[in-house]
Amino acid sequence: MKPHMKYGTIKKLVSTSVVITILGGLYLVALAKHETRAAFREQPVTLTVGCNQKFQKYNLQVGDSYTSPYVTQQTGQTIRLAGYSEQDIRAIQRGCNIIDDTLGQDAKLDIERWNSKRYIRGKQTSCDHCHQGIGDKQNEKGERLVGSLSMAASWSNGGDTYDRFTGLLLPFELRQMQCFINSSNGYKPNIADDIIRDITAYSRFLSGALGLKYHTRYAEQGIDEVSVSMTEKRGDDYVRGAALFKQKCAKCHGKDGRGTVVNGRVIFPAVAGPDSFNKQSRNYFRFVSTILPGFICRNMPLGQEGSLKSQECRDIAFYISNLPRPAGDREGPVTAAWQQMMMFAMPKLIAFFNPETTSAQINNLDNSQNSSPK
């Protein structure tokens, strides 16, 4: 063998060995992390305050059978269901924590929410912002509320549910994926991922605790939508919406809709900007014009729920959806780049050319855009 050929062979062997070593090292790291997470799933779950109260109310515990105190209280009947093992209960508890504290603001260890945080781009998202009451919103009498996005009712409807927006039959798991992709402006989890299993386990438990029947449609599933036919047909108006937002919404969600974060904790979530839902979400008025108005009418403003008229809710939703936000998963690179410029560059340019704006205010704008929950 000639010297230059021998050198070439050795070089290829070395390069191949380096690549194999790097890939093998990455595989071993991934394997070690998987083992750590698998072991963590066998540990007792540290509950959020809300989840702890929820499970005390519904008397979740290990046993061969389960009897819901809620059903007994509301109907006077005692219904026995299949019980839960320790493994079942841990999955249910983790699912509740994800709904209540998706990004782990209350988690002591990063590993507690590792699987939910990795699928979300924004820094303010929590499932409980939409699925209020930790997926089980009730009034003071314990009555389930119409159009409250109940996780229990969504599970109970079950099976392959027709989705009028996509024209597809979607099981409960795929509907969760839509939330992560669009409403959370994130990434699609694998259908067998821990996060899907845990949320499903929690939703299934809620369904049993509330005495709901499988394959049954309940009024609390989804949103009590507000269509044009429910208004005086004055047309959806940006100017009216802006005035109403300033009067009814800005105190909590911020004058630019980017939420309120205090000491790294999300107090009120963003409805615009990089931490909000994207343009492919069903909350986006131009994509679906009935859902966000319905949510606003049913749930906002806090403490004054139901005080807004249908047209006012549509005006606010129309205004909110005209504020800058991330492009949807079906948008092209030009639209995505434009939305990025509108979210990040435009506010700074407006502040810079405003003679009343100080440099300190511009710096505060930068900090507010880069702030994240700890």
N, C-alpha and C positions, 0 to 999 in steps of 0.2 A: 504494500500500500504506500502510495506517494505521501510525503510529509504534509502537503496542503490538504489532501483528502482526509488524512488521519486527524488533522487539526479541526476540519469541518465536522467530522463525526463526533469528536469530543465536545465541540461547542454545542451541537444539537442535543447531546445527552445531558450536558449541564443545564441548558435552557429548559429542556423537558423536565428535568429533576426539580428545578426551581419552581416551575409552574405547578407540578404535582405536590410539592411541599407546601406551597401557599394555599392551594385548594384543600389539601388535607388538613392544614392548620385551621382554615375557616370552617371546615366541616366539624372538626373537633370542638371549636369554640361554640358553634351552633348546637352541637350535641350536648355540651356542658350546660348551656343556657336552657335547653329543653329539659334536661334532667332537673335543673334548679326549679324551673316553673312547674314541672310535674310534681315535684316534692312539695312545692308551696301550695298546690291545689289540695293536698291532703292535710294541710294545717287548718286549725280553727280560723274562721273569718272574723276580722274586726269590722263591726257594722258601723255605718254612719248613724247619727242620732235619729234621723228620720226612719231608716230601715229598722232600727231597734224598736222604735215605737210601733211601726207597722206590724212586725212579727209578734210583738206582745199582744197587739189588738186581735190578731188572727190566730194566736196560739199555735205557732209553728213549732213542732217538736218531733223527735224521732218516735216512731210507733208503727204498729201493724195497720192501724186505721187512723183516719183524720176526721174530726168533727169541727165544723166552722162555727165559732161563737157568733159571727156576724149573721149567718143564715138563721140561727136560732133566735137571735135578737130581733131580726127584721120580720121573720115569718112565723116564729113559734114552733117550727119544725126542727127535728134533729136528723141530719143526713150524714151518714157515714160514707167516707170515701177511702180509697186505698191510701195507706200511710206512706211515710217518707223515711228512707234510710239516712244515715249520716252523710253519705256521699250526695244524696239528693238535696239535703238541706244546705250543704256547702255551696252547691251550684245555685240554688235559689237565693241564698244570701249574697253571693257574688253578683248575680244578676240584678238584685235590688241595688247594691252599691253602684253598679255601672249606671243604672237609670238615675240615681240620686246624685252621683258625684262622678260624672263620666271622666273628667280629666284629673281626678285624684287630688283635689284641693284639700280634702280632709284625710287623705291617706298618709299614714306614717312612713310607709315604705313605697318606693317607686314601683316595685314589682306588683303591688296590689292592683294597679290599673294599667299595667303595661300593655295589655291586649286591647284596651279601648283607646288609649292615647295614640297608638301607632297608626290608627286608621283615620285620624282627624287632623286636618291642617290648621284650623283655627285655634285660638287660645281661650275662647270663652264658651265653647259648646258644652251643653249638658242636656241629656235626653229629657230631663225633668222640666226644661224650659217650655217644651210643648206638651209632653205627657205629664201634666202637673199632678200633684198628689202622689208622686213616685209611681205614675202610671195608673192611678186609681183615685181620681178626684171625686170628692163627695161634699155635700153640704153639711151644715151643722147637725142635721138629723140623721146623717149617715146614708142619705139617699144618693144614688149614683146620678151623675149629671149628664144630660143630653149633649152630644157632640163634644165630649171632653177628652177625646183621643185615648180612651181607656185601653191599656195593654191587655187587660183581661178579656174585654169584649173583642178585641182584635184577634186574640188567640181562639176564642170560642167560635168566631165565625169560620176559622180554620180551613184546612184543606186548600185546594186551588181556587182562590178567590179572583173573580174577574176584575181587572183593573181597567176602568174606562179611559184612563189617560194614555196607557200604552197599548191597550187592546190585547193584553196577555192574561193568562191565568197564573197568578202569583201565589205561591205558598207563603206562610208567615215568615219563613226565613229570608226569602228574597225581598219581601217588603222591608225587612230590617236593613238589608243591603242598600236599598234605595235611600234610606235615612242617612246612612254613613256617606254615601256618594254625594248626595245633593243637599239635604237639609243640614248636614254637618260639614259640607264642602270637603269631603275626605276621600278615602279609598275603599274599595270593595273588599270586605272580609271574605275569606273562604267559607263556603257554606257549612263546613265541618269545624270551623274555628271555635275555640273555647268561648269567645264572646257571644257568638250566635247561640250556642248551647245554653249558656248561662242566662241570657235574656229570655230565651224560650222557656227555660225551666221556671224562672220567676213569673213570667206571664201565665204559664199553665197553672202555677200555684194560686195566683190571684183569681183565676177563673173558678177554681174549685172553692176558694175561700169565700167568694161572692155568690156561690151557688148557680153559676151560669152553666148552661147546657151547650155541649159541643155542636158545631154546625148550625148555630142559631145566630141570627142577626139581632144585635141589641142597639138601642138608640144612642148609647154612649160611645159606640165605635166611631172613629173618625171625627170630622168637624161638622157642626151644624152650619152648613154653607150659606152664604148670603149672595144671592144672584141679583141681577138687574131688576127682575120682575118683583122683587121685594122692596123696591125703592119707588120714589116718585118719578123716576126716569129723567132726572135732571142731567145725567151724564156724570162720569167720574172726573173730578176736577183736581188738578195739581195744586192750584193756588189755595183752594179750600182745604185740601189735605195738608199743605204746609202749615197753614194757620192752626189747624186742629192738632197737628203733631206738636207744634210749639206749645200749645196750651195744655194738651192732655198727656203727651208722651215724653217730651224732651227732658223733663225733670228727672226721670229714671233712666231713659235710654240715651241721654246726651243730645245736645242740639244738632249734632251731625249723625246721630243714630248709631254711634260706635260703642255704646254701652257704658256702664259705670264699673270701674275696677278700683278697689280701695285696698292698699297694702297687699297687692297681689291676689286679692280675692274678687271674683266676679259677683257683684251685687245685683246688677241688672244686665242682661246680655245685649250684645250688639244686634241691631236689625239692619245694619249697613256696614260696608267696609270689609276688610280681609277676614274678620272673625265671624262674619254672618253667613247665612245660607247663600248658595250660588244661584245663577240664573236658570238652572235646570230644576230647581226645587219647586215643589208644588206650592210653596209659600210665595213664590215669585208671581206677582199679579199678572204680568204679561204672558205667563205660561198657563196658569190656572187662575182665573179672576174671582173665584168664589171662596177659596179656602182661607186665605189670610184675612179677608173681611169677616168671615165667620168666626175665626179664632179671636180677632180683636173684639167683636161684639160680645162673645161669651166670656172672655177672660180679662179684658182691659177696660179702663185703667184699674190697677190693683185697689181693692177697697170700694170701687165704683162699678163693678162688673154689671153689664147689662144696661148701663146708663146712656150708651151711645146709640144713635139711630142707625139704621142699615146703610143709608147713604153716607153718613159720616164715617162709618167703618170702611166703606169702599173708597172714599176719598183719601183716608189715611193710608190704606193699603196701596193705593195708586201712587201716592207720594213716596212712600217707603221704597217701592220697587223701582222708582226712578233714581234713587240714590246709588252711588257706585258700590259694586259688589263683585265677587269673583265670577268669572265666566263659568258656564255649565260644562258638564262632561262631554257634551256634543258640540261645543263651540270650537271654532277654528282658532289658529294662533293669532290672527289679526285682532279678533274680538277679545281674546285673552290679554293681549298686549295693551289694547285700549283700556280695558277695565283696570289693569294694573296701574297705568298712568293716571287714570281718574281717581284711583284709591290713594296713591302714594304721592305722585308729583303735583297734581292739580291743587290739593289743599295747601301745599307749601307755596306754590306760585301765587295763589290768591292771597295768602297771608303776607307774602313778601311784598306784593305790589299794593297792599292796603296801607295807606299812610298812618292809620291808627294802630297798626300792629307793631309790637315791639319785638326785638330779637329774643327776649325771654319767652314770649308767647310762641314764637316759631319753634324754639327748643322744646317747649312743653308739648307742642304738636308732634314733634319727632318722638318724644318719650311716650306719648299716649299711643302712637302707632306701634311702638316696639314693646309695649308693656305686656306682660304675660303672668298668669297665675303661678304662684310658687308651689 
